[in-house]
Each structure stands twice: as structure tokens, then as C-alpha cells.
Amino acid sequence: MMVRTRFAPSPTGYLHIGGARTALFSWAYARKHGGKFILRIEDTDLERSTQQSIQAILDGMAWLGLDYDEGPLYQMQRLTRYHEVVEQLLQNNQAYYCYASKEELEAMREQQLAAGLKPRYDGRWRDSSKTPPTGVKPVIRFRNPLEGHVTFNDQIKGRITVANNELDDLVLLRSDGVPTYNFSVVIDDLDMNITHVIRGDDHVNNTPRQVNILKALQASLPEYAHVPMILGANGERLSKRHGAVSVIQYRDDGYLPEALLNYLARLGWSHGDEEIFSREQLVEWFDLTAINRSPAKFNPEKLHWINQQYLKTTDNARLTELTVPFLTKDNCQIDGGPNLVLVVDLLKERVNTIEELADAAVYFYRPLDPSSELKEQYLTAEARPIMISLLEKFNQIEWNREIIHQEIKSTAKAHGVKLPKIAMPLRVMVTGEIHTPSIDAVLALLGREETLARMNNHMGDFPD
């Protein structure tokens, strides 16, 4: 049997972290077993589904590198098939027309709640001999078994059993002929020969209903694996504030796709104590039984750390290409400035994201004016003669990091001060900041002409 998994998002919003992790687990399981991974767009929610959301899903999958073997397949292109199956169920007395109005159903619900009962359809049209009301378009409901139990083995949660009398007769087709989720997903999985349904555990309550439909169709059951949800760091449902944003937003914030995938894989799944691993290693190690039954907590600091580890080992040319848009957006003129590849190499171990990398590189491509506080603290009367002396020396020396370092060191010795007494005011004059890599490395990349111009520009900030 060939393993066939699927990712089936609804295009009612962006591809978020929870959906991306579900897609990753389904993808990894298929790849581990040499199977097929299918992308299906469940677009039967006509009011909320949008082409923009579909594109956001496709873009997110492409950026993460979650390639699919079939798809994207769209439910709204399969309406004829759903109607065929419903007709079969009607002929076999496994489905029926229901003419209950929205007002009737709402009144029924209110009565049940008032009586302390679980709201559910009461089956009023299940075996009714009443004449259907004129002008009312019916829905079609599934004739759920009234007795017995439905049982399935969840690959993560274990054996789950639900009494059939806990389940009401769900709607298969709405009055407009569009199928409901619980029906269309069953027919899709059946027709697409899905062997393993890996999805969020918010669908656990749907599974018994879907199993009964499959049994009515005398179909084999797929294996089910319901992945626990992701919580925010505060232990509550993941919100935008705690990371529930579009996958593409992480790209735009400067994360590497391989780092985000690595982090998502570790959200509720583990292989020993391994923290950093490649896609190939994930595929080799992945197993549904290693998924934790408890909800995972999204930790932005851990994602930062993992992204930093990847930045350190990523090719400088690739990082440079990714950094350019951030610098351009920040009004930096890269042409004519230092070699960005060398700047990236100098800075990449000090940052967590590409956005931070670009922020740290700005002063190489346009002067930053230091704050008045920094000027007051470091551009002092005591530092002025030292900077004048250093300016004279910088005009004469060969411009490379080693010689720049020697001149800074000899100037400090000549004036009887420690190196920070020179390095800090020099940083403020040249970069506008106090936290930079070694100042000799910065100046070597910046170049003599630009360094002297910036120093001269700030000489007037020193008190006489």
C-alpha cells in the first residue's frame, strides 16, 4: 500500500503556524514512506473563501518548500461527484430530505438549552410522513445509526469510542447544493485514496461522523492522527500577538524557511534531544508516534535562537540577496558602499533575523546621527584631542584592519587611556551607535574616505 497524505486548508485566511505544522507533518510522513503528498483546497465556504487566501496558502507552501505531488485540487470543482454520492445514499435510505427552517432549528436549539440538553438536530424529518412545505428548498441529512458505537484508532491519541446516540444527523448537502465539510472531506479522502489523515485535533469530534459515512459507503477507513494544537507562551490559544500570523509574515520579518520548518517540527515532536536538523533528517526520523499528546507552546525566543543558528551557517551570498530588500526599504544606497557580502559576514553571528542583519548594516550605507545623549556621553572635551590625533594618523596609514587596530592602540597608549576611551567616541562618530563589531573591522570595511568624512562631520560636536 502506498502512503498518501494530504493537507486540506480552507481558503478563508492566510496559512498560519498551526496549518503550516500540520502540512509539514503530513509532508514528512509521505516523504518518509516514499508516498504521495496532496494539496487540496477546501473552498466550499462560499462566503469566506477568497482567491487572495488561496494565493497566500500557495505562496506559504512554496516558501517553506513543502512540495506536493498532486494538486492543488479544489472542492468546488467536484460538485457533480458529491451529488452522485448523495443520490446513492438517498436510494439506500442512508440519507433523507430535511425541510426544517432556520427559525425552527433555532427554536429547537433554544428549547434544548433551556432544558439543559446538548443542542442537536432532533430528527424531525428522519422518518416523517408529513407533506413537504411548498417553496422550501430542503437540505439533505445523513441517517446516522441510532445504536451502537463508532470506534477508531488515533495514531496520536489512541483508541477513541463515541456512542452513536451522541451524534445527530448531520447535513450532507445544503439547500443550495453545496456540500458541508464533514461530507465533502470524506468523499475527497475516499476518491483520492488517502491512507493517513493527519490534521489538527479540533477535528477529533468530526471524525466519528465521518467514519459512519465511510461505513455507509462500505469504504475502508484511513488511519487518523490528530495533532494537538499550538498554544501561546502564556498557555492560551495562539493569538496574533503570540505568533499566529501568516507564514509569509515570518518571511517578511527576516526568518529563513528552513529555520521556521525546523522550529515547527520541534513543536510537539522530537527525536531525542536533537534541536537543529535538516529537512532530510526530519524525513528520516519522522514518526507519528513521537508526536506529543499535549499541546505545544509557541516560544518566539526559541524560534529566534534556531533562526540565528541557521544564519550563522548560511552562505553569505544568499544572505546578501535576502538582505538587499530590507536595506533598500530603509533608504540605503548599496552601490558605492562597502561590499555587502563582507558586511553580512561581519554581522551575521550577532543577529537573530535578516531584518536585524539589515538594521545592523544600515550605518555602512548611510550615516546615522548619534543621539544627543550619546554625543554628550562620549564626544567630550577629554576625547577631542584624541580624535584629532587619530584623524591625522588615519590620513597617512595604509587602510586595512590590522594597521587601523595598531594605530588605535598606539594612540591610546600615547594619550594614556584605555582602548574603550578611543573606541567608544570613534563608534559614535562613525556609526551613530555604541554596539557594533570590532571598530577596526567596521572602519576597514567602511573605507578611509567615508571614515574621515564622518569623523570630520562630528568634530564640531565636541565642546572646546
Secondary structure, DSSP 8 states (H G I E B T S, - for coil): ---EEEE---SSS--BHHHHHHHHHHHHHHHHTT-EEEEEE----TTT--HHHHHHHHHHHHHHT---SEEEEEGGG-HHHHHHHHHHHHHTTSEEEE---HHHHHHHHHHHHHTT-------TTTS--S---TT---EEEE---SSSEEEEEETTTEEEEEEGGG----EEE-TTS-B-HHHHHHHHHHHTT--EEEEEGGGGGGHHHHHHHHHHTT----EEEEE--EE-TTSSB--GGGT-SBHHHHHHTT--HHHHHHHHHTSSB-STT--S--HHHHHHH--GGGB-SS-EE--HHHHHHHHHHHHHHS-HHHHHHHHHHHHHHTT---TTSS-HHHHHHHHGGG-SSHHHHHHHHHHHHS-----HHHHHHHS-TTTHHHHHHHHHHHTTS--SHHHHHHHHHHHHHHHT--THHHHHHHHHHHHS-S--S-HHHHHHHH-HHHHHHHHHHHGGGS--
